[in-house]
Amino acid sequence: MEKFDKEAMIERIAETLVKAGSTFSEDKMAAYDRAVCQETSPLSEWAMQAIRENARVAKRDASPLCDDTGIPHVILEAGKNRVVSGQMLEAVYEGIAEGLRRLPGRPMAIMGDDAERISQSGGLNPDSEAVVPAPFMIRLSEDDDRLRLCVLMQGGGPEIRARTYRVFHRHSMDVVIEEIIAWASEVVGQLGCSPCTIAVGVGRSHYEASSLMLQAMEEGNYDRQSAYEKRITEALNQSGVGALGLGGKTSVLGTFLKVGPQRASGVRIVCMRPCCCFEPRRWSVDL
């Protein structure tokens, strides 16, 4: 079995979670810089400048970008020459818990049995680390020697506005894209925390579409947008919602779209998530 330094791995994962929760990627900051330069609404320009400054301070202080620090989602990518053991997964859980203590994560875990957790009658756990991560996603890397972990911190507002459902595609990518635009148009103005980033996965099942949406958030780049991603962004920016709903040219910073394998059927399953102005909150580390 491949040996690993558990304590070192816990430390690297804790640092990764803190960076995910406190740091804008370079391409995201560049996207804000472009949006501010192009904005014609003084109120939206001010709001985006404030978001940029908030991001600079959060990075400097390793503090949360937002009060809703989010639920950790983990993607683990392993090459065929690497071993993923139960001990390693235990270290990931411990590293996530340590990162939540340091950030710190907002206490959001509800205690109790199934009914008590749903009703919130079991009480709030005061510990940040009680916010356990969502089930991990593990996938095979094209790099045989890679073992890479990505942490995404998912806030509640985008989850409320997200949607996963079937699309009758009629053998046309245009039909799918127009449906995505229609879904997103309903929620961009409702989210409040704009400009958004639209994350989309298209798969064969609800589970696969959601997984592809997470991968889109992990892999997406504001500096490299496909024709379809640009089309979605440009259509949604016609809404005039603007930053924080104040009106303006920039309601959406960009779109991250990932299309997976498809089946011979009359439907495509689409998962669409309108990420808030601070998302995707993501960071990756090689283990």
C-alpha positions as CSV (number, residue, x, y, z in Angstrom):
1,M,0.0,0.0,0.0
2,E,1.2,3.5,-0.8
3,K,2.5,5.2,2.3
4,F,1.6,8.8,3.1
5,D,2.2,11.3,5.9
6,K,-1.2,11.6,7.5
7,E,-0.5,14.8,9.5
8,A,1.0,16.5,6.5
9,M,-2.0,15.6,4.4
10,I,-4.4,16.9,7.0
11,E,-2.4,20.2,7.1
12,R,-2.5,20.6,3.3
13,I,-6.2,19.9,3.1
14,A,-7.0,22.3,6.0
15,E,-5.0,25.0,4.1
16,T,-6.9,24.2,0.9
17,L,-10.3,24.7,2.6
18,V,-9.2,28.0,4.0
19,K,-8.0,29.2,0.6
20,A,-11.3,28.0,-1.0
21,G,-13.3,30.0,1.5
22,S,-11.2,33.1,1.4
23,T,-9.5,33.5,-2.0
24,F,-10.6,34.6,-5.5
25,S,-8.8,32.8,-8.3
26,E,-6.8,35.0,-10.6
27,D,-9.2,34.5,-13.5
28,K,-12.1,35.5,-11.2
29,M,-10.4,38.7,-10.1
30,A,-9.5,39.5,-13.7
31,A,-13.2,39.0,-14.6
32,Y,-14.2,41.5,-12.0
33,D,-11.6,44.0,-13.2
34,R,-13.0,43.7,-16.8
35,A,-16.6,44.1,-15.5
36,V,-15.8,47.2,-13.5
37,C,-14.1,48.8,-16.5
38,Q,-17.1,48.0,-18.8
39,E,-19.9,48.9,-16.3
40,T,-22.0,52.0,-17.1
41,S,-24.1,52.0,-13.9
42,P,-22.4,53.8,-11.1
43,L,-24.2,51.7,-8.5
44,S,-23.2,48.4,-10.0
45,E,-19.6,49.7,-10.5
46,W,-19.4,50.6,-6.8
47,A,-20.8,47.2,-5.8
48,M,-18.3,45.3,-7.8
49,Q,-15.5,47.4,-6.5
50,A,-16.6,46.6,-3.0
51,I,-16.7,42.9,-3.8
52,R,-13.1,43.1,-5.2
53,E,-12.0,44.9,-2.0
54,N,-13.7,42.4,0.2
55,A,-11.9,39.6,-1.7
56,R,-8.5,41.4,-1.2
57,V,-9.1,41.7,2.5
58,A,-10.3,38.1,2.8
59,K,-7.2,36.8,1.1
60,R,-4.9,39.0,3.2
61,D,-6.5,37.9,6.5
62,A,-7.4,34.3,5.4
63,S,-10.9,35.1,6.5
64,P,-14.3,34.1,4.9
65,L,-15.4,35.8,1.7
66,C,-19.0,35.6,2.9
67,D,-20.9,35.0,6.2
68,D,-22.4,32.0,4.6
69,T,-19.1,30.0,4.5
70,G,-20.8,27.1,2.7
71,I,-20.9,23.3,2.8
72,P,-17.6,21.6,1.8
73,H,-17.7,19.6,-1.4
74,V,-14.7,17.5,-2.3
75,I,-13.5,16.2,-5.7
76,L,-10.6,13.7,-5.5
77,E,-8.7,13.0,-8.8
78,A,-6.4,10.0,-8.8
79,G,-4.2,8.5,-11.5
80,K,-3.8,4.8,-12.0
81,N,-0.4,4.7,-10.2
82,R,-1.9,6.2,-7.0
83,V,-3.7,4.5,-4.2
84,V,-6.8,5.9,-2.4
85,S,-7.2,4.1,0.9
86,G,-9.6,4.3,3.8
87,Q,-6.9,5.9,5.9
88,M,-6.4,8.6,3.2
89,L,-10.2,9.4,3.1
90,E,-10.1,9.6,6.9
91,A,-7.3,12.2,6.6
92,V,-9.5,14.2,4.1
93,Y,-12.3,14.3,6.6
94,E,-9.9,15.4,9.4
95,G,-8.4,18.0,7.1
96,I,-11.8,19.4,6.2
97,A,-12.7,19.6,9.9
98,E,-9.5,21.4,10.8
99,G,-10.0,23.9,7.9
100,L,-13.5,24.7,9.1
101,R,-12.1,25.4,12.6
102,R,-9.4,27.8,11.1
103,L,-11.5,29.7,8.5
104,P,-13.8,29.6,10.6
105,G,-16.8,28.0,9.1
106,R,-20.2,29.3,10.2
107,P,-21.9,26.8,12.6
108,M,-24.7,25.4,10.5
109,A,-25.0,21.8,11.6
110,I,-28.3,20.8,13.1
111,M,-28.3,18.0,15.7
112,G,-30.7,15.2,16.3
113,D,-32.4,12.4,14.4
114,D,-33.8,12.6,10.9
115,A,-37.0,14.4,11.9
116,E,-35.2,16.7,14.3
117,R,-32.7,17.7,11.7
118,I,-35.4,18.5,9.1
119,S,-37.5,20.5,11.6
120,Q,-34.4,22.0,13.2
121,S,-35.7,21.1,16.6
122,G,-32.5,19.3,17.6
123,G,-30.6,22.5,18.1
124,L,-27.6,24.0,16.4
125,N,-24.2,22.5,16.9
126,P,-21.9,25.4,17.9
127,D,-18.7,23.8,16.4
128,S,-17.7,24.8,12.9
129,E,-16.2,21.4,12.2
130,A,-19.6,19.7,12.7
131,V,-20.5,20.9,9.2
132,V,-19.6,17.6,7.6
133,P,-18.7,17.6,3.9
134,A,-21.0,16.2,1.2
135,P,-20.1,12.7,-0.1
136,F,-16.8,12.8,-1.9
137,M,-16.5,12.6,-5.7
138,I,-13.6,10.4,-6.9
139,R,-12.6,10.2,-10.5
140,L,-9.7,8.8,-12.6
141,S,-7.1,11.3,-13.7
142,E,-5.5,11.2,-17.2
143,D,-2.2,11.9,-15.4
144,D,-1.1,8.4,-14.1
145,D,0.8,9.9,-11.1
146,R,-1.7,12.6,-10.0
147,L,-3.5,12.7,-6.7
148,R,-5.3,16.0,-6.6
149,L,-8.0,17.3,-4.3
150,C,-10.4,20.2,-4.9
151,V,-12.5,21.8,-2.2
152,L,-15.6,23.8,-3.2
153,M,-17.6,25.7,-0.6
154,Q,-21.2,25.8,-1.6
155,G,-23.5,28.5,-0.2
156,G,-27.2,28.2,0.5
157,G,-28.6,31.0,-1.7
158,P,-27.5,29.4,-5.0
159,E,-28.8,26.0,-3.8
160,I,-32.3,27.5,-3.3
161,R,-32.3,28.8,-6.9
162,A,-30.6,25.8,-8.6
163,R,-32.5,23.3,-10.7
164,T,-32.0,19.8,-12.0
165,Y,-34.5,18.5,-14.5
166,R,-35.0,16.9,-17.9
167,V,-34.8,18.8,-21.2
168,F,-36.4,17.4,-24.4
169,H,-33.5,18.3,-26.6
170,R,-34.9,17.4,-30.0
171,H,-31.4,16.5,-31.1
172,S,-30.3,20.1,-30.9
173,M,-27.7,21.7,-28.7
174,D,-29.5,25.0,-29.3
175,V,-32.6,23.7,-27.6
176,V,-30.6,22.7,-24.5
177,I,-28.8,26.1,-24.4
178,E,-32.1,28.0,-24.7
179,E,-33.6,26.0,-21.9
180,I,-30.6,26.8,-19.7
181,I,-31.0,30.5,-20.5
182,A,-34.7,30.3,-19.7
183,W,-34.1,28.6,-16.3
184,A,-31.3,31.0,-15.4
185,S,-33.3,34.1,-16.5
186,E,-35.9,33.2,-13.8
187,V,-33.4,33.2,-10.9
188,V,-30.6,35.7,-11.7
189,G,-32.7,38.6,-10.4
190,Q,-33.9,36.6,-7.5
191,L,-30.5,35.5,-6.1
192,G,-29.6,39.0,-4.9
193,C,-25.9,38.3,-4.7
194,S,-25.0,39.1,-8.3
195,P,-23.1,39.1,-10.6
196,C,-23.6,35.4,-10.9
197,T,-21.6,32.6,-12.4
198,I,-23.8,30.1,-14.1
199,A,-22.6,26.5,-13.6
200,V,-24.2,23.8,-15.7
201,G,-23.8,20.0,-16.1
202,V,-25.6,18.0,-18.8
203,G,-25.7,14.2,-18.2
204,R,-27.8,11.0,-18.4
205,S,-29.2,11.1,-14.8
206,H,-29.8,13.6,-12.1
207,Y,-26.8,12.4,-10.1
208,E,-24.5,12.6,-13.2
209,A,-25.8,16.0,-14.2
210,S,-25.1,17.3,-10.6
211,S,-21.7,15.8,-10.6
212,L,-20.9,17.4,-14.0
213,M,-22.1,20.7,-12.6
214,L,-19.6,20.4,-9.8
215,Q,-16.8,19.5,-12.2
216,A,-17.8,22.6,-14.3
217,M,-17.3,24.7,-11.2
218,E,-13.9,23.1,-10.5
219,E,-12.6,23.3,-14.1
220,G,-14.2,26.5,-15.4
221,N,-12.1,29.5,-16.3
222,Y,-13.4,33.1,-16.9
223,D,-10.5,33.8,-19.3
224,R,-11.4,30.8,-21.5
225,Q,-15.1,30.7,-22.4
226,S,-16.6,28.5,-25.1
227,A,-19.0,29.8,-27.7
228,Y,-21.9,28.2,-25.8
229,E,-20.7,29.7,-22.4
230,K,-20.4,33.1,-24.0
231,R,-23.9,32.8,-25.5
232,I,-25.5,32.0,-22.1
233,T,-23.6,34.9,-20.4
234,E,-24.5,37.4,-23.0
235,A,-28.2,36.5,-23.1
236,L,-28.5,36.8,-19.3
237,N,-26.6,40.1,-19.2
238,Q,-29.5,41.5,-21.3
239,S,-31.6,41.4,-18.2
240,G,-30.0,44.5,-16.7
241,V,-30.1,43.1,-13.2
242,G,-26.6,44.3,-12.5
243,A,-24.5,43.8,-9.4
244,L,-26.5,43.1,-6.3
245,G,-29.6,43.8,-8.4
246,L,-28.7,47.5,-8.7
247,G,-29.0,47.6,-12.5
248,G,-26.3,47.5,-15.1
249,K,-24.5,45.6,-17.7
250,T,-23.0,42.8,-15.6
251,S,-25.6,40.4,-14.1
252,V,-23.4,37.3,-14.9
253,L,-19.6,37.2,-14.9
254,G,-19.3,34.0,-16.9
255,T,-20.7,30.5,-17.5
256,F,-19.1,27.1,-16.7
257,L,-20.7,24.4,-18.8
258,K,-19.7,20.7,-18.8
259,V,-21.4,18.1,-21.1
260,G,-20.9,14.5,-20.2
261,P,-21.7,11.2,-22.0
262,Q,-25.2,11.0,-23.4
263,R,-27.7,8.2,-24.1
264,A,-30.0,7.6,-27.1
265,S,-33.2,9.0,-25.6
266,G,-35.6,11.9,-25.8
267,V,-34.2,13.7,-22.8
268,R,-31.0,15.3,-21.4
269,I,-30.7,15.9,-17.7
270,V,-29.5,19.4,-16.9
271,C,-28.3,20.7,-13.6
272,M,-28.1,24.5,-13.4
273,R,-26.7,26.4,-10.4
274,P,-26.5,30.2,-10.3
275,C,-23.4,30.7,-8.2
276,C,-23.3,33.9,-6.2
277,C,-20.9,36.8,-6.6
278,F,-18.3,35.0,-4.4
279,E,-18.6,31.6,-6.0
280,P,-17.2,29.3,-7.2
281,R,-15.2,29.3,-3.9
282,R,-12.7,26.7,-4.9
283,W,-9.1,25.7,-4.3
284,S,-7.1,22.6,-5.3
285,V,-3.9,20.9,-3.9
286,D,-1.7,18.1,-5.2
287,L,-1.4,15.4,-2.4
